[in-house]
Amino acid sequence: MRTPGHAKKVKNVTNDVIDGKRGMIYIPDQKISKLTLTKDIKGLKQERHDAKKNKGHSKKQKVNPE
């Protein structure tokens, strides 16, 4: 049980006369290779645009079994 008056230590915070209270935050490095791609992919749009420009089909067409 904690006793009253025991304050938690404040880390990475400095007090300055001009700027006031300043603190540093930690942001870990992002692993780009492990990030998942969103559905809005720029390259996919470019492929569709190029196919439309060349009058080709960018998607697979359904084949009728008839």
MMTF fields as JSON, N, C-alpha, C and O atoms, coordinates in Angstrom:
{
  "mmtfVersion": "1.0.0",
  "mmtfProducer": "UNKNOWN",
  "numBonds": 263,
  "numAtoms": 264,
  "numGroups": 66,
  "numChains": 1,
  "numModels": 1,
  "chainsPerModel": [1],
  "groupsPerChain": [66],
  "chainIdList": ["A"],
  "bondAtomList": [4, 2, 8, 6, 12, 10, 16, 14, 20, 18, 24, 22, 28, 26, 32, 30, 36, 34, 40, 38, 44, 42, 48, 46, 52, 50, 56, 54, 60, 58, 64, 62, 68, 66, 72, 70, 76, 74, 80, 78, 84, 82, 88, 86, 92, 90, 96, 94, 100, 98, 104, 102, 108, 106, 112, 110, 116, 114, 120, 118, 124, 122, 128, 126, 132, 130, 136, 134, 140, 138, 144, 142, 148, 146, 152, 150, 156, 154, 160, 158, 164, 162, 168, 166, 172, 170, 176, 174, 180, 178, 184, 182, 188, 186, 192, 190, 196, 194, 200, 198, 204, 202, 208, 206, 212, 210, 216, 214, 220, 218, 224, 222, 228, 226, 232, 230, 236, 234, 240, 238, 244, 242, 248, 246, 252, 250, 256, 254, 260, 258],
  "bondOrderList": [1, 1, 1, 1, 1, 1, 1, 1, 1, 1, 1, 1, 1, 1, 1, 1, 1, 1, 1, 1, 1, 1, 1, 1, 1, 1, 1, 1, 1, 1, 1, 1, 1, 1, 1, 1, 1, 1, 1, 1, 1, 1, 1, 1, 1, 1, 1, 1, 1, 1, 1, 1, 1, 1, 1, 1, 1, 1, 1, 1, 1, 1, 1, 1, 1],
  "groupList": [{"groupName": "MET", "atomNameList": ["N", "CA", "C", "O"], "elementList": ["N", "C", "C", "O"], "formalChargeList": [0, 0, 0, 0], "bondAtomList": [1, 0, 2, 1, 3, 2], "bondOrderList": [1, 1, 2], "singleLetterCode": "M", "chemCompType": "L-PEPTIDE LINKING"}, {"groupName": "ARG", "atomNameList": ["N", "CA", "C", "O"], "elementList": ["N", "C", "C", "O"], "formalChargeList": [0, 0, 0, 0], "bondAtomList": [1, 0, 2, 1, 3, 2], "bondOrderList": [1, 1, 2], "singleLetterCode": "R", "chemCompType": "L-PEPTIDE LINKING"}, {"groupName": "THR", "atomNameList": ["N", "CA", "C", "O"], "elementList": ["N", "C", "C", "O"], "formalChargeList": [0, 0, 0, 0], "bondAtomList": [1, 0, 2, 1, 3, 2], "bondOrderList": [1, 1, 2], "singleLetterCode": "T", "chemCompType": "L-PEPTIDE LINKING"}, {"groupName": "PRO", "atomNameList": ["N", "CA", "C", "O"], "elementList": ["N", "C", "C", "O"], "formalChargeList": [0, 0, 0, 0], "bondAtomList": [1, 0, 2, 1, 3, 2], "bondOrderList": [1, 1, 2], "singleLetterCode": "P", "chemCompType": "L-PEPTIDE LINKING"}, {"groupName": "GLY", "atomNameList": ["N", "CA", "C", "O"], "elementList": ["N", "C", "C", "O"], "formalChargeList": [0, 0, 0, 0], "bondAtomList": [1, 0, 2, 1, 3, 2], "bondOrderList": [1, 1, 2], "singleLetterCode": "G", "chemCompType": "PEPTIDE LINKING"}, {"groupName": "HIS", "atomNameList": ["N", "CA", "C", "O"], "elementList": ["N", "C", "C", "O"], "formalChargeList": [0, 0, 0, 0], "bondAtomList": [1, 0, 2, 1, 3, 2], "bondOrderList": [1, 1, 2], "singleLetterCode": "H", "chemCompType": "L-PEPTIDE LINKING"}, {"groupName": "ALA", "atomNameList": ["N", "CA", "C", "O"], "elementList": ["N", "C", "C", "O"], "formalChargeList": [0, 0, 0, 0], "bondAtomList": [1, 0, 2, 1, 3, 2], "bondOrderList": [1, 1, 2], "singleLetterCode": "A", "chemCompType": "L-PEPTIDE LINKING"}, {"groupName": "LYS", "atomNameList": ["N", "CA", "C", "O"], "elementList": ["N", "C", "C", "O"], "formalChargeList": [0, 0, 0, 0], "bondAtomList": [1, 0, 2, 1, 3, 2], "bondOrderList": [1, 1, 2], "singleLetterCode": "K", "chemCompType": "L-PEPTIDE LINKING"}, {"groupName": "VAL", "atomNameList": ["N", "CA", "C", "O"], "elementList": ["N", "C", "C", "O"], "formalChargeList": [0, 0, 0, 0], "bondAtomList": [1, 0, 2, 1, 3, 2], "bondOrderList": [1, 1, 2], "singleLetterCode": "V", "chemCompType": "L-PEPTIDE LINKING"}, {"groupName": "ASN", "atomNameList": ["N", "CA", "C", "O"], "elementList": ["N", "C", "C", "O"], "formalChargeList": [0, 0, 0, 0], "bondAtomList": [1, 0, 2, 1, 3, 2], "bondOrderList": [1, 1, 2], "singleLetterCode": "N", "chemCompType": "L-PEPTIDE LINKING"}, {"groupName": "ASP", "atomNameList": ["N", "CA", "C", "O"], "elementList": ["N", "C", "C", "O"], "formalChargeList": [0, 0, 0, 0], "bondAtomList": [1, 0, 2, 1, 3, 2], "bondOrderList": [1, 1, 2], "singleLetterCode": "D", "chemCompType": "L-PEPTIDE LINKING"}, {"groupName": "ILE", "atomNameList": ["N", "CA", "C", "O"], "elementList": ["N", "C", "C", "O"], "formalChargeList": [0, 0, 0, 0], "bondAtomList": [1, 0, 2, 1, 3, 2], "bondOrderList": [1, 1, 2], "singleLetterCode": "I", "chemCompType": "L-PEPTIDE LINKING"}, {"groupName": "TYR", "atomNameList": ["N", "CA", "C", "O"], "elementList": ["N", "C", "C", "O"], "formalChargeList": [0, 0, 0, 0], "bondAtomList": [1, 0, 2, 1, 3, 2], "bondOrderList": [1, 1, 2], "singleLetterCode": "Y", "chemCompType": "L-PEPTIDE LINKING"}, {"groupName": "GLN", "atomNameList": ["N", "CA", "C", "O"], "elementList": ["N", "C", "C", "O"], "formalChargeList": [0, 0, 0, 0], "bondAtomList": [1, 0, 2, 1, 3, 2], "bondOrderList": [1, 1, 2], "singleLetterCode": "Q", "chemCompType": "L-PEPTIDE LINKING"}, {"groupName": "SER", "atomNameList": ["N", "CA", "C", "O"], "elementList": ["N", "C", "C", "O"], "formalChargeList": [0, 0, 0, 0], "bondAtomList": [1, 0, 2, 1, 3, 2], "bondOrderList": [1, 1, 2], "singleLetterCode": "S", "chemCompType": "L-PEPTIDE LINKING"}, {"groupName": "LEU", "atomNameList": ["N", "CA", "C", "O"], "elementList": ["N", "C", "C", "O"], "formalChargeList": [0, 0, 0, 0], "bondAtomList": [1, 0, 2, 1, 3, 2], "bondOrderList": [1, 1, 2], "singleLetterCode": "L", "chemCompType": "L-PEPTIDE LINKING"}, {"groupName": "GLU", "atomNameList": ["N", "CA", "C", "O"], "elementList": ["N", "C", "C", "O"], "formalChargeList": [0, 0, 0, 0], "bondAtomList": [1, 0, 2, 1, 3, 2], "bondOrderList": [1, 1, 2], "singleLetterCode": "E", "chemCompType": "L-PEPTIDE LINKING"}],
  "groupTypeList": [0, 1, 2, 3, 4, 5, 6, 7, 7, 8, 7, 9, 8, 2, 9, 10, 8, 11, 10, 4, 7, 1, 4, 0, 11, 12, 11, 3, 10, 13, 7, 11, 14, 7, 15, 2, 15, 2, 7, 10, 11, 7, 4, 15, 7, 13, 16, 1, 5, 10, 6, 7, 7, 9, 7, 4, 5, 14, 7, 7, 13, 7, 8, 9, 3, 16],
  "groupIdList": [1, 2, 3, 4, 5, 6, 7, 8, 9, 10, 11, 12, 13, 14, 15, 16, 17, 18, 19, 20, 21, 22, 23, 24, 25, 26, 27, 28, 29, 30, 31, 32, 33, 34, 35, 36, 37, 38, 39, 40, 41, 42, 43, 44, 45, 46, 47, 48, 49, 50, 51, 52, 53, 54, 55, 56, 57, 58, 59, 60, 61, 62, 63, 64, 65, 66],
  "secStructList": [7, 7, 7, 6, 6, 7, 7, 7, 7, 7, 7, 1, 3, 3, 3, 3, 6, 6, 6, 3, 3, 3, 3, 7, 7, 7, 7, 7, 7, 7, 7, 4, 4, 4, 7, 7, 7, 7, 1, 7, 7, 2, 2, 2, 2, 2, 2, 2, 2, 2, 2, 2, 2, 6, 6, 7, 7, 1, 1, 7, 7, 7, 7, 7, 7, 7],
  "xCoordList": [0.842, 0.0, 0.887, 1.887, 0.512, 1.298, 0.952, -0.186, 1.948, 1.71, 1.395, 1.931, 0.551, 0.215, 1.441, 2.273, 1.531, 2.646, 3.806, 4.779, 3.73, 4.797, 4.48, 3.611, 5.19, 4.909, 5.704, 6.821, 5.125, 5.795, 6.875, 6.662, 8.028, 9.125, 8.754, 8.271, 8.98, 8.677, 9.95, 10.973, 9.878, 11.057, 10.969, 9.881, 12.121, 12.263, 11.45, 10.941, 11.328, 10.594, 11.505, 12.104, 11.6, 12.397, 11.521, 10.584, 11.842, 11.143, 12.079, 13.218, 11.597, 12.388, 11.624, 10.394, 12.36, 11.715, 11.019, 9.914, 11.656, 11.101, 10.032, 8.925, 10.357, 9.439, 8.44, 7.412, 8.7, 7.81, 8.159, 9.336, 7.173, 7.384, 7.568, 6.707, 8.698, 9.0, 9.287, 9.928, 8.81, 9.049, 9.446, 9.145, 10.127, 10.518, 9.67, 9.416, 9.235, 8.464, 9.277, 10.134, 9.009, 9.725, 8.809, 7.718, 9.247, 8.505, 9.409, 10.472, 9.023, 9.89, 9.959, 9.065, 11.031, 11.187, 10.114, 9.763, 9.592, 8.561, 9.218, 10.097, 8.796, 9.295, 8.443, 7.334, 8.956, 8.183, 7.879, 6.825, 8.795, 8.574, 7.434, 6.85, 7.11, 6.059, 4.717, 3.721, 4.67, 3.412, 2.499, 2.959, 1.208, 0.249, -0.188, -0.277, -0.454, -0.893, -2.392, -3.14, -2.816, -4.243, -4.844, -4.117, -6.147, -6.823, -6.573, -6.672, -6.251, -6.036, -4.561, -3.769, -4.201, -2.822, -2.639, -3.4, -1.633, -1.419, -1.025, -1.47, -0.206, 0.251, -0.878, -0.871, -1.853, -2.984, -3.803, -4.253, -3.99, -4.722, -3.972, -4.582, -2.658, -1.841, -1.959, -2.041, -1.968, -2.113, -3.453, -3.513, -4.518, -5.838, -5.881, -6.48, -5.236, -5.208, -4.454, -4.885, -3.338, -2.554, -3.313, -3.265, -4.006, -4.756, -5.915, -6.218, -6.551, -7.653, -7.128, -7.774, -5.959, -5.352, -4.979, -5.136, -4.492, -4.101, -5.262, -5.077, -6.452, -7.674, -7.538, -8.084, -6.822, -6.697, -7.566, -8.241, -7.545, -8.327, -7.374, -6.426, -7.639, -6.782, -7.246, -6.471, -8.518, -9.056, -9.359, -9.514, -9.442, -9.807, -11.283, -12.115, -11.599, -12.97, -13.633, -12.993, -14.916, -15.662, -15.913, -16.197, -15.803, -16.027, -17.365, -17.607, -18.245, -19.545, -19.383, -18.741, -19.951, -19.811, -20.728, -20.728, -21.501, -22.459, -21.792, -22.469],
  "yCoordList": [-1.179, 0.0, 1.243, 1.307, 2.208, 3.433, 4.367, 4.447, 5.039, 6.033, 7.365, 7.654, 8.172, 9.46, 10.376, 10.353, 11.166, 12.091, 11.525, 12.236, 10.271, 9.661, 9.914, 9.261, 10.867, 11.243, 10.366, 9.949, 10.095, 9.321, 10.186, 11.376, 9.593, 10.324, 10.71, 9.878, 11.964, 12.466, 12.389, 12.97, 11.664, 11.464, 12.323, 12.611, 12.722, 13.463, 14.755, 15.139, 15.42, 16.675, 17.72, 17.485, 18.868, 19.963, 21.196, 21.393, 22.017, 23.283, 24.404, 24.476, 25.269, 26.376, 27.666, 27.689, 28.739, 30.019, 30.562, 31.098, 30.426, 30.989, 30.072, 30.52, 28.795, 27.865, 27.222, 26.723, 27.215, 26.567, 25.095, 24.735, 24.257, 22.82, 22.159, 22.262, 21.478, 20.811, 19.351, 19.004, 18.499, 17.071, 16.438, 16.956, 15.308, 14.55, 13.29, 12.661, 12.926, 11.7, 10.715, 11.107, 9.459, 8.397, 7.789, 7.322, 7.79, 7.155, 6.088, 6.417, 4.828, 3.77, 3.824, 4.36, 3.262, 3.196, 2.299, 1.273, 2.691, 1.898, 0.88, 1.221, -0.352, -1.417, -1.41, -1.945, -0.814, -0.647, -1.99, -2.163, -2.939, -4.24, -5.009, -5.896, -4.685, -5.404, -4.686, -5.229, -3.465, -2.732, -3.341, -3.763, -3.383, -3.897, -2.771, -1.615, -3.112, -2.122, -1.905, -2.828, -0.698, -0.404, -0.783, -1.123, -0.728, -1.082, -0.035, -0.334, 1.177, 2.269, 2.296, 3.029, 1.5, 1.392, 2.237, 2.12, 3.077, 4.002, 3.27, 3.651, 2.238, 1.509, 0.796, 0.699, 0.295, -0.4, 0.557, 0.2, 1.764, 2.758, 3.075, 3.253, 3.145, 3.456, 2.355, 2.645, 1.081, -0.035, 0.026, -0.193, 0.318, 0.417, 1.579, 1.478, 2.685, 3.857, 3.547, 3.936, 2.852, 2.489, 1.509, 1.628, 0.553, -0.425, 0.253, -0.089, 1.206, 1.919, 2.773, 2.906, 3.341, 4.168, 3.329, 3.785, 2.121, 1.224, 0.355, -0.52, 0.597, -0.14, -1.633, -2.469, -1.939, -3.327, -3.543, -2.625, -4.742, -5.061, -5.226, -6.008, -4.481, -4.575, -5.679, -6.163, -6.08, -7.134, -8.367, -8.281, -9.509, -10.738, -10.669, -10.252, -11.069, -11.05, -12.393, -13.443, -12.347, -13.579, -14.294, -13.667, -15.6, -16.407, -17.105, -17.767, -16.957, -17.618, -19.101, -19.447, -19.991, -21.427, -21.937, -23.138, -21.085, -21.505, -21.937, -22.317],
  "zCoordList": [0.0, 0.0, 0.0, 0.715, -0.797, -0.886, 0.264, 0.727, 0.68, 1.719, 1.054, -0.015, 1.65, 1.043, 1.013, 1.919, -0.028, -0.152, -0.941, -1.193, -1.337, -2.128, -3.597, -4.174, -4.199, -5.582, -6.534, -6.227, -7.681, -8.713, -9.362, -9.597, -9.651, -10.258, -11.691, -12.459, -12.04, -13.37, -14.198, -13.837, -15.318, -16.158, -17.414, -17.911, -17.912, -19.17, -19.203, -20.255, -18.068, -18.01, -17.378, -16.329, -18.026, -17.488, -17.365, -18.137, -16.385, -16.206, -16.614, -16.152, -17.478, -17.982, -17.715, -17.765, -17.431, -17.145, -18.387, -18.299, -19.53, -20.766, -21.359, -21.657, -21.53, -22.194, -21.253, -21.709, -19.984, -19.035, -18.9, -18.908, -18.779, -18.604, -19.961, -20.834, -20.131, -21.4, -21.13, -20.138, -22.017, -21.859, -23.171, -24.246, -23.071, -24.252, -24.306, -23.279, -25.499, -25.653, -26.47, -27.263, -26.277, -26.976, -28.017, -27.692, -29.272, -30.356, -30.949, -31.477, -30.879, -31.416, -32.939, -33.594, -33.491, -34.94, -35.53, -34.949, -36.692, -37.352, -38.266, -39.058, -38.157, -39.024, -40.288, -40.298, -41.335, -42.566, -43.21, -43.822, -43.077, -43.708, -43.041, -43.662, -41.795, -41.077, -41.11, -40.633, -41.669, -41.734, -42.79, -43.851, -42.496, -43.463, -44.385, -43.972, -45.611, -46.577, -46.454, -46.132, -46.711, -46.698, -48.043, -48.977, -48.144, -49.394, -50.474, -51.665, -50.069, -51.015, -51.405, -50.814, -52.394, -52.828, -54.082, -55.042, -54.06, -55.162, -56.447, -57.53, -56.343, -57.516, -58.235, -59.462, -57.479, -58.076, -58.935, -60.024, -58.439, -59.219, -60.507, -61.561, -60.418, -61.591, -62.634, -63.828, -62.201, -63.142, -63.861, -65.071, -63.143, -63.763, -64.749, -65.82, -64.372, -65.247, -66.537, -67.622, -66.416, -67.6, -68.489, -69.713, -67.901, -68.68, -69.419, -70.563, -68.758, -69.396, -70.55, -71.59, -70.344, -71.379, -72.598, -73.731, -72.382, -73.473, -73.953, -74.799, -73.415, -73.747, -73.467, -74.187, -72.439, -72.005, -70.783, -70.317, -70.275, -69.093, -67.923, -67.982, -66.863, -65.695, -64.754, -63.928, -64.878, -64.02, -64.86, -66.078, -64.197, -64.9, -65.274, -64.467, -66.475, -66.943, -66.657, -66.733, -66.329, -66.085, -67.411, -68.431, -67.368, -68.564, -68.401, -67.392, -69.403, -69.345, -69.658, -70.65, -68.834, -69.084, -70.193, -70.465, -70.837, -71.868, -73.135, -74.091]
}
